[in-house]
């Protein structure tokens, strides 16, 4: 039963983060981003000394808030990584410079 709650809360967190970032993933991607984002939110909140971050990923207001914050950070890092891997636009071969 605990896994079902983790999956449902992860899906909710991933969906909320997707709505904020403007990206749309499928239900499986929402679950993955929500669960991993909850770990990120819990970790970063712990580093900052925020005690309520320990509830990230749980079915509570603070848990969902910190889970969404972690998921947003995760999605932002994915976007940065994706843009770094995109090859630079090459000059057209038809345009010659003298």
C-alpha positions as protocol buffer text, in pm:
chain_id: "A"
residue {
  index: 1
  type: UNK
  ca { x: 0 y: 0 z: 0 }
}
residue {
  index: 2
  type: UNK
  ca { x: 291 y: 233 z: 72 }
}
residue {
  index: 3
  type: UNK
  ca { x: 418 y: 198 z: -287 }
}
residue {
  index: 4
  type: UNK
  ca { x: 79 y: 300 z: -420 }
}
residue {
  index: 5
  type: UNK
  ca { x: 89 y: 621 z: -214 }
}
residue {
  index: 6
  type: UNK
  ca { x: 446 y: 691 z: -330 }
}
residue {
  index: 7
  type: UNK
  ca { x: 340 y: 648 z: -693 }
}
residue {
  index: 8
  type: UNK
  ca { x: 29 y: 864 z: -657 }
}
residue {
  index: 9
  type: UNK
  ca { x: 209 y: 1144 z: -470 }
}
residue {
  index: 10
  type: UNK
  ca { x: 497 y: 1123 z: -719 }
}
residue {
  index: 11
  type: UNK
  ca { x: 252 y: 1157 z: -1007 }
}
residue {
  index: 12
  type: UNK
  ca { x: 89 y: 1458 z: -842 }
}
residue {
  index: 13
  type: UNK
  ca { x: 425 y: 1626 z: -774 }
}
residue {
  index: 14
  type: UNK
  ca { x: 550 y: 1556 z: -1127 }
}
residue {
  index: 15
  type: UNK
  ca { x: 227 y: 1686 z: -1280 }
}
residue {
  index: 16
  type: UNK
  ca { x: 238 y: 2006 z: -1072 }
}
residue {
  index: 17
  type: UNK
  ca { x: 602 y: 2067 z: -1163 }
}
residue {
  index: 18
  type: UNK
  ca { x: 518 y: 2009 z: -1531 }
}
residue {
  index: 19
  type: UNK
  ca { x: 235 y: 2261 z: -1512 }
}
residue {
  index: 20
  type: UNK
  ca { x: 465 y: 2520 z: -1357 }
}
residue {
  index: 21
  type: UNK
  ca { x: 754 y: 2461 z: -1601 }
}
residue {
  index: 22
  type: UNK
  ca { x: 523 y: 2435 z: -1899 }
}
residue {
  index: 23
  type: UNK
  ca { x: 650 y: 2094 z: -2002 }
}
residue {
  index: 24
  type: UNK
  ca { x: 422 y: 1806 z: -2057 }
}
residue {
  index: 25
  type: UNK
  ca { x: 538 y: 1455 z: -1986 }
}
residue {
  index: 26
  type: UNK
  ca { x: 345 y: 1136 z: -1979 }
}
residue {
  index: 27
  type: UNK
  ca { x: 215 y: 977 z: -1661 }
}
residue {
  index: 28
  type: UNK
  ca { x: 525 y: 761 z: -1622 }
}
residue {
  index: 29
  type: UNK
  ca { x: 758 y: 1060 z: -1659 }
}
residue {
  index: 30
  type: UNK
  ca { x: 548 y: 1254 z: -1406 }
}
residue {
  index: 31
  type: UNK
  ca { x: 585 y: 971 z: -1154 }
}
residue {
  index: 32
  type: UNK
  ca { x: 962 y: 944 z: -1205 }
}
residue {
  index: 33
  type: UNK
  ca { x: 1018 y: 1321 z: -1187 }
}
residue {
  index: 34
  type: UNK
  ca { x: 793 y: 1346 z: -881 }
}
residue {
  index: 35
  type: UNK
  ca { x: 967 y: 1068 z: -689 }
}
residue {
  index: 36
  type: UNK
  ca { x: 1321 y: 1177 z: -777 }
}
residue {
  index: 37
  type: UNK
  ca { x: 1227 y: 1542 z: -725 }
}
residue {
  index: 38
  type: UNK
  ca { x: 1105 y: 1456 z: -376 }
}
residue {
  index: 39
  type: UNK
  ca { x: 1448 y: 1313 z: -294 }
}
residue {
  index: 40
  type: UNK
  ca { x: 1612 y: 1627 z: -433 }
}
residue {
  index: 41
  type: UNK
  ca { x: 1380 y: 1851 z: -230 }
}
residue {
  index: 42
  type: UNK
  ca { x: 1442 y: 1652 z: 87 }
}
residue {
  index: 43
  type: UNK
  ca { x: 1819 y: 1656 z: 34 }
}
residue {
  index: 44
  type: UNK
  ca { x: 1844 y: 2027 z: -42 }
}
residue {
  index: 45
  type: UNK
  ca { x: 1609 y: 2118 z: 240 }
}
residue {
  index: 46
  type: UNK
  ca { x: 1822 y: 1915 z: 477 }
}
residue {
  index: 47
  type: UNK
  ca { x: 2136 y: 2095 z: 360 }
}
residue {
  index: 48
  type: UNK
  ca { x: 1966 y: 2428 z: 425 }
}
residue {
  index: 49
  type: UNK
  ca { x: 1849 y: 2315 z: 769 }
}
residue {
  index: 50
  type: UNK
  ca { x: 1478 y: 2327 z: 687 }
}
residue {
  index: 51
  type: UNK
  ca { x: 1321 y: 2063 z: 910 }
}
residue {
  index: 52
  type: UNK
  ca { x: 990 y: 2044 z: 723 }
}
residue {
  index: 53
  type: UNK
  ca { x: 1177 y: 1937 z: 407 }
}
residue {
  index: 54
  type: UNK
  ca { x: 1207 y: 1591 z: 561 }
}
residue {
  index: 55
  type: UNK
  ca { x: 842 y: 1539 z: 467 }
}
residue {
  index: 56
  type: UNK
  ca { x: 914 y: 1585 z: 93 }
}
residue {
  index: 57
  type: UNK
  ca { x: 721 y: 1329 z: -105 }
}
residue {
  index: 58
  type: UNK
  ca { x: 468 y: 1257 z: 168 }
}
residue {
  index: 59
  type: UNK
  ca { x: 101 y: 1331 z: 132 }
}
residue {
  index: 60
  type: UNK
  ca { x: 107 y: 1660 z: 322 }
}
residue {
  index: 61
  type: UNK
  ca { x: 116 y: 2023 z: 217 }
}
residue {
  index: 62
  type: UNK
  ca { x: 482 y: 2072 z: 309 }
}
residue {
  index: 63
  type: UNK
  ca { x: 574 y: 1736 z: 157 }
}
residue {
  index: 64
  type: UNK
  ca { x: 414 y: 1826 z: -175 }
}
residue {
  index: 65
  type: UNK
  ca { x: 564 y: 2177 z: -172 }
}
residue {
  index: 66
  type: UNK
  ca { x: 920 y: 2052 z: -114 }
}
residue {
  index: 67
  type: UNK
  ca { x: 865 y: 1770 z: -362 }
}
residue {
  index: 68
  type: UNK
  ca { x: 754 y: 2018 z: -628 }
}
residue {
  index: 69
  type: UNK
  ca { x: 1053 y: 2243 z: -552 }
}
residue {
  index: 70
  type: UNK
  ca { x: 1286 y: 1945 z: -595 }
}
residue {
  index: 71
  type: UNK
  ca { x: 1110 y: 1839 z: -915 }
}
residue {
  index: 72
  type: UNK
  ca { x: 1138 y: 2193 z: -1054 }
}
residue {
  index: 73
  type: UNK
  ca { x: 1511 y: 2197 z: -981 }
}
residue {
  index: 74
  type: UNK
  ca { x: 1545 y: 1856 z: -1145 }
}
residue {
  index: 75
  type: UNK
  ca { x: 1353 y: 1967 z: -1455 }
}
residue {
  index: 76
  type: UNK
  ca { x: 1558 y: 2287 z: -1475 }
}
residue {
  index: 77
  type: UNK
  ca { x: 1882 y: 2086 z: -1466 }
}
residue {
  index: 78
  type: UNK
  ca { x: 1750 y: 1853 z: -1737 }
}
residue {
  index: 79
  type: UNK
  ca { x: 1668 y: 2153 z: -1954 }
}
residue {
  index: 80
  type: UNK
  ca { x: 2016 y: 2298 z: -1904 }
}
residue {
  index: 81
  type: UNK
  ca { x: 2174 y: 1965 z: -1989 }
}
residue {
  index: 82
  type: UNK
  ca { x: 1957 y: 1923 z: -2297 }
}
residue {
  index: 83
  type: UNK
  ca { x: 2054 y: 2265 z: -2432 }
}
residue {
  index: 84
  type: UNK
  ca { x: 2423 y: 2202 z: -2371 }
}
residue {
  index: 85
  type: UNK
  ca { x: 2407 y: 1882 z: -2573 }
}
residue {
  index: 86
  type: UNK
  ca { x: 2239 y: 2045 z: -2870 }
}
residue {
  index: 87
  type: UNK
  ca { x: 2497 y: 2096 z: -3146 }
}
residue {
  index: 88
  type: UNK
  ca { x: 2574 y: 2453 z: -3240 }
}
residue {
  index: 89
  type: UNK
  ca { x: 2418 y: 2580 z: -3558 }
}
residue {
  index: 90
  type: UNK
  ca { x: 2670 y: 2545 z: -3835 }
}
residue {
  index: 91
  type: UNK
  ca { x: 2710 y: 2820 z: -4091 }
}
residue {
  index: 92
  type: UNK
  ca { x: 2539 y: 2742 z: -4414 }
}
residue {
  index: 93
  type: UNK
  ca { x: 2773 y: 2604 z: -4677 }
}
residue {
  index: 94
  type: UNK
  ca { x: 2606 y: 2816 z: -4942 }
}
residue {
  index: 95
  type: UNK
  ca { x: 2707 y: 3141 z: -4774 }
}
residue {
  index: 96
  type: UNK
  ca { x: 3072 y: 3211 z: -4834 }
}
residue {
  index: 97
  type: UNK
  ca { x: 3270 y: 3484 z: -4672 }
}
residue {
  index: 98
  type: UNK
  ca { x: 3553 y: 3642 z: -4862 }
}
